[in-house]
């Protein structure tokens, strides 16, 4: 599978300086939402995830310690258990 490396710069730019309206639109999410943190080794900070959790009306935040950004690949069993529990609770 080929990867288009030209996407890296635009994606990283958006991640570093996202449109402020993005945060404002989180409150419009109507579905139950699960955020999974990989702990302090993830580049998505707990502070950002906590902020998201506070803005999304029905949102749960779970941390899988020492999993990093790719939680599903690093700790697949723990991720499957958390996601399975969330999906089964609806």
Order of alpha helices (4+ residues) and beta strands (2+ residues): alpha-alpha-beta-alpha-beta-alpha-alpha
